[in-house]
Amino acid sequence: MNQLTLLKGNSGFELPIEGNPNWILKREAGYSAVQSLVAAAGACGGYVYQHILENSKIPYRFEKIEATYETSEIKPEPLTKISFIFYVDVAEEYRGRAERSLKLVSKNCPVIQSLDPKIEVIEAVRFVD
């Protein structure tokens, strides 16, 4: 079993990080819990995509991930959609394979698999030079 301890700090709940400032989990002072969830899904998806590219022998340089999300207007405003764009430098001859590999990301990312199935998750790649 894994465990995290969230501390009640002056600005909200905090996730301690050894040797660094605590990560504040409150929108007004850091990242909201929903933003943290979206970021965790994006990071997990990025690591999975890198692993897929490496296993597929596709040379790449990963630049960044842009994440957007939508929430319902009905309180308490649950997530309804998350979109990720992976910015990756891949040679032209590998781009088709790199794009087709995206379909494996959600199937292999434990964070995305843990989301409510009603939340639509979209992955896309944008090739950079």
Summary of the structure (lengths in Angstrom):
residues: 129
radius of gyration: 16.8
end to end distance: 42.8
largest distance: 52.9
contacts: 332
relative contact order: 0.17
helix: 35%
strand: 33%
